[in-house]
Amino acid sequence: MSDEQKAAHIKAVVTAEGVRLRERYPILKSQDAIGAVILAFAWAGIVVSGWAYYEGLISAWLCIPLVAMFASLTHELEHDLIHWMYFKKTPWAHHTMMALVWLARPTTINPWARRTLHFNHHKFSGQANDLEERAITNGETWGVKRLFMTGDNLLSVMLRMGKVPKHKRAKLFLSAAAGYFPLGWVQIGLWYNFLGFHAINGVALLAGTEIAWWSWIVDAMQVVNFLVVTWIAPNVLRSFSLHFVSSNMHYFGDVEPGNELQQCQVLNVWWMTPFHLFCFNFGSTHAIHHFVVKEPFYIRQMSAPVAHQVMREMGVRFNDIGTFKRANRWTRAAA
């Protein structure tokens, strides 16, 4: 079988499994309602976790991962919404969902703008013009630079400027600024003020002194601290986990154009579990999406056992850890 025939076989098997699941569980046919319920559940989890932290019922160290897990549901919903899987015939509901999933995740770009990037990703997955994956460090050599770029969207833009021709740098910066406006700007402002304020206090403490901040700064930082714990830090954790998994499960650079067998691997080795907690098992199920685009994320989770079996039989790679050393190149002999 050619790779094209193998991919077609995977699509047929996975599609049939989706049909079987919907016949066995008719509720799965109510796709719009399921999407709305999942969104309501995610937002309820975010709000209740924030309220519990505010009331002192849970610590910041519990609130942050809890919110990150609920927010990971909204990322999966956004991805499905980008493919018009919910309320396609009811525009106001569709766009309301788009706004709410973005509000839950201020570390992401405008989802309406991301739609263009994501369709481009499917068209050119693994190629130099796959801008969506390259933006989250796919194809970069692993090191301290990539580590910081994976976890910080601002650094991801600024640290790649050296590779961009001078006459294109302003355009890159302005397009990134536009893509992250306004929520990304709010996130960067809150996050860096939080880090700077506490870093200064930490240095002063080590020096045996204390900063005499104006009272209005102290009051403002109380609000910043709360927003960081309940909104910003959870999404920094979630974004890092998602970008770490996604950028390493996608191949880059020497992928045969249009060859779906070479675009992704299934990355579900046991030590990826902590990252998968905050990106909803992305490494295990996202490769399925590259073969059958139309299935929502919860169907991919349910069909994964069948999908993984046929994908393995057809030669899709599983847990190719060498990709970390190869800067995500498909060829195993790559340096």
Disulfide bonds with the S-S distance in Angstrom:
none
